Amino acid sequence: MIKKNKKWKVEFAPGFIKDCERLFSTNPIYSIPRWFDNMKYEIKWAWQRVFRGFDDRWYWNLDINLSWIIPKCVRHIKKYGMGCPGKLYDKKRKNNECYKWKEILEKIAKGFEAVEKIQNNHFWKGRKFEKLDKQYKEGMRLFVKYFRNLWD
């Protein structure tokens, strides 16, 4: 027979609260030694950035890091780019011949931003997810299609 309304009592291991305070506190007694302990990693990662161009933390969440940097790069091409793929060049539009290319670049940027929003905000259900997922898939499709044209 299952008893309902059973009360649970939570007991921590001896010293658990003290250890949590030591690890997560902003009290200088705990935070200063932790800062010095973390400096060895900061130095290691700085050294890696100098010689490799990235550190170990970069590939821990490579998908999020790429979804953060690619929209910036694509928008830079959109703003300062001097040309576009030949198929997208429109002679009829004076002073804006590459408008189709700029629209595609914006869709690519929004696709990468959508995946970042999905991951960071945990939108895995509902209408917002469906909208972001559609935007993501469109951006990735265009990214793959025009990957060799992302230059200036």
Order of alpha helices (4+ residues) and beta strands (2+ residues): alpha-alpha-alpha-alpha-alpha
